[in-house]
Amino acid sequence: MSTDCLFCNIASGKTDTPFLFENDNLVVFRDINPHAPVHLLIVPRRHIRSINDLTPQDDAILAELFFVSREMAKQEGVSESGYKLLFNVERGGGQVIFHLHLHLMGGWERKA
């Protein structure tokens, strides 16, 4: 854990951030600056700086990110209407917090 990393502090329970889901590997919470009616962050507890820092040993955590995001989409009621999954990678790709995290966004009204 990086002591100066916001997501490490959140994942280790050092903030009052409520979790929608947690297990030994991941936590899920609402984005404090949402870009959609449903905007969740799926965050590994272990500090991984970005997609660029993944190793082959991280295969399992990547799979778990996607499986948990699918379950969270169901829980939030957007699995059928549709949702987006997004990784921002490095500053030029929009990454602001340098701890790997997956955005789940959905809940927009469907336009006819």
DRENNU-296467 format. One record per residue (C-alpha): x, y, z; residue in one letter. Coordinates in nm, 4 decimals, always signed. Example, Ala and Ser with C-alpha at 12.3 -4.5 7.8 and 13.67 -1.06 7.14 Angstrom:
REM DRENNU-296467
NODE / X / Y / Z / resn
NODE / +1.2300 / -0.4500 / +0.7800 / A .
NODE / +1.3670 / -0.1060 / +0.7140 / S .
***
This chain:
REM DRENNU-296467
NODE / X / Y / Z / resn
NODE / +0.0000 / +0.0000 / +0.0000 / M .
NODE / +0.1174 / +0.3485 / -0.0829 / S .
NODE / +0.0461 / +0.5800 / +0.2103 / T .
NODE / +0.0040 / +0.8813 / -0.0176 / D .
NODE / -0.2353 / +0.7047 / -0.2590 / C .
NODE / -0.5989 / +0.8061 / -0.2161 / L .
NODE / -0.7347 / +0.4749 / -0.3441 / F .
NODE / -0.5012 / +0.2748 / -0.1191 / C .
NODE / -0.6345 / +0.4722 / +0.1754 / N .
NODE / -0.9962 / +0.4208 / +0.0661 / I .
NODE / -0.9450 / +0.0470 / +0.0001 / A .
NODE / -0.7835 / -0.0044 / +0.3400 / S .
NODE / -1.0733 / +0.1651 / +0.5199 / G .
NODE / -0.8840 / +0.4777 / +0.6233 / K .
NODE / -1.1647 / +0.6999 / +0.4918 / T .
NODE / -1.5388 / +0.7006 / +0.5507 / D .
NODE / -1.6096 / +0.5961 / +0.1909 / T .
NODE / -1.9013 / +0.3503 / +0.1869 / P .
NODE / -1.8381 / +0.0337 / -0.0137 / F .
NODE / -2.1066 / -0.1159 / -0.2350 / L .
NODE / -1.8988 / -0.4333 / -0.2553 / F .
NODE / -1.5761 / -0.5567 / -0.1043 / E .
NODE / -1.3755 / -0.8745 / -0.0853 / N .
NODE / -1.0104 / -0.9591 / -0.0217 / D .
NODE / -0.9045 / -0.8229 / -0.3616 / N .
NODE / -1.1396 / -0.5394 / -0.4608 / L .
NODE / -1.3596 / -0.2597 / -0.3345 / V .
NODE / -1.6397 / -0.0833 / -0.5188 / V .
NODE / -1.7672 / +0.2639 / -0.4371 / F .
NODE / -1.9451 / +0.5544 / -0.6050 / R .
NODE / -1.7406 / +0.8161 / -0.7883 / D .
NODE / -1.7580 / +1.1476 / -0.6005 / I .
NODE / -1.7618 / +1.3342 / -0.9333 / N .
NODE / -2.0020 / +1.1204 / -1.1389 / P .
NODE / -2.0208 / +1.1470 / -1.5167 / H .
NODE / -2.3335 / +0.9304 / -1.5380 / A .
NODE / -2.6389 / +0.8548 / -1.3232 / P .
NODE / -2.4558 / +0.5377 / -1.2152 / V .
NODE / -2.0809 / +0.5866 / -1.1846 / H .
NODE / -1.8917 / +0.3301 / -0.9807 / L .
NODE / -1.5218 / +0.2694 / -0.9316 / L .
NODE / -1.3949 / -0.0888 / -0.9062 / I .
NODE / -1.0564 / -0.0714 / -0.7359 / V .
NODE / -0.7998 / -0.3386 / -0.6482 / P .
NODE / -0.6900 / -0.3275 / -0.2854 / R .
NODE / -0.3311 / -0.3908 / -0.3938 / R .
NODE / -0.1602 / -0.0867 / -0.5380 / H .
NODE / -0.1094 / -0.1178 / -0.9122 / I .
NODE / -0.0214 / +0.2190 / -1.0611 / R .
NODE / -0.1880 / +0.1809 / -1.4036 / S .
NODE / -0.2565 / -0.0576 / -1.6892 / I .
NODE / +0.1041 / +0.0037 / -1.7943 / N .
NODE / +0.2259 / -0.1524 / -1.4697 / D .
NODE / +0.0380 / -0.4822 / -1.5009 / L .
NODE / +0.2308 / -0.8059 / -1.5111 / T .
NODE / +0.1220 / -1.1569 / -1.6165 / P .
NODE / +0.0703 / -1.2308 / -1.2452 / Q .
NODE / -0.2156 / -0.9757 / -1.2503 / D .
NODE / -0.4341 / -1.1844 / -1.4839 / D .
NODE / -0.6625 / -1.2959 / -1.2013 / A .
NODE / -0.7245 / -0.9463 / -1.0679 / I .
NODE / -0.8116 / -0.8229 / -1.4172 / L .
NODE / -1.0632 / -1.1015 / -1.4635 / A .
NODE / -1.2097 / -1.0272 / -1.1224 / E .
NODE / -1.2467 / -0.6575 / -1.2108 / L .
NODE / -1.4646 / -0.7526 / -1.5064 / F .
NODE / -1.6699 / -1.0175 / -1.3258 / F .
NODE / -1.7379 / -0.7846 / -1.0327 / V .
NODE / -1.8291 / -0.5010 / -1.2692 / S .
NODE / -2.0850 / -0.7266 / -1.4372 / R .
NODE / -2.2413 / -0.8094 / -1.0996 / E .
NODE / -2.2393 / -0.4433 / -0.9946 / M .
NODE / -2.4164 / -0.3474 / -1.3185 / A .
NODE / -2.6891 / -0.5982 / -1.2291 / K .
NODE / -2.7078 / -0.4669 / -0.8720 / Q .
NODE / -2.7359 / -0.1073 / -0.9950 / E .
NODE / -3.0041 / -0.1982 / -1.2508 / G .
NODE / -2.8083 / -0.1087 / -1.5647 / V .
NODE / -2.7071 / -0.4517 / -1.6944 / S .
NODE / -2.9962 / -0.4706 / -1.9394 / E .
NODE / -3.0148 / -0.1043 / -2.0425 / S .
NODE / -2.6403 / -0.0864 / -2.0992 / G .
NODE / -2.3287 / +0.0534 / -1.9398 / Y .
NODE / -1.9701 / +0.1488 / -2.0148 / K .
NODE / -1.6493 / +0.0155 / -1.8644 / L .
NODE / -1.3504 / +0.2469 / -1.8863 / L .
NODE / -0.9858 / +0.2511 / -1.7854 / F .
NODE / -0.8036 / +0.5842 / -1.8081 / N .
NODE / -0.4339 / +0.5198 / -1.8672 / V .
NODE / -0.1704 / +0.7787 / -1.7775 / E .
NODE / -0.2241 / +1.1529 / -1.7628 / R .
NODE / -0.2774 / +1.1914 / -2.1384 / G .
NODE / -0.5495 / +0.9270 / -2.1228 / G .
NODE / -0.7313 / +1.1029 / -1.8405 / G .
NODE / -0.5876 / +0.9127 / -1.5426 / Q .
NODE / -0.5883 / +1.1446 / -1.2404 / V .
NODE / -0.5405 / +0.8997 / -0.9537 / I .
NODE / -0.2480 / +0.6700 / -1.0211 / F .
NODE / -0.3964 / +0.3506 / -0.8796 / H .
NODE / -0.5566 / +0.1128 / -1.1273 / L .
NODE / -0.9355 / +0.1444 / -1.1284 / H .
NODE / -1.2212 / +0.0569 / -1.3600 / L .
NODE / -1.5099 / +0.2989 / -1.4133 / H .
NODE / -1.8595 / +0.1537 / -1.4557 / L .
NODE / -2.0987 / +0.4130 / -1.5990 / M .
NODE / -2.4593 / +0.3797 / -1.7014 / G .
NODE / -2.8153 / +0.4732 / -1.6272 / G .
NODE / -2.8719 / +0.7193 / -1.9090 / W .
NODE / -3.2195 / +0.7424 / -2.0546 / E .
NODE / -3.2501 / +0.5687 / -2.3871 / R .
NODE / -3.3370 / +0.8049 / -2.6719 / K .
NODE / -3.5864 / +0.6871 / -2.9314 / A .
***
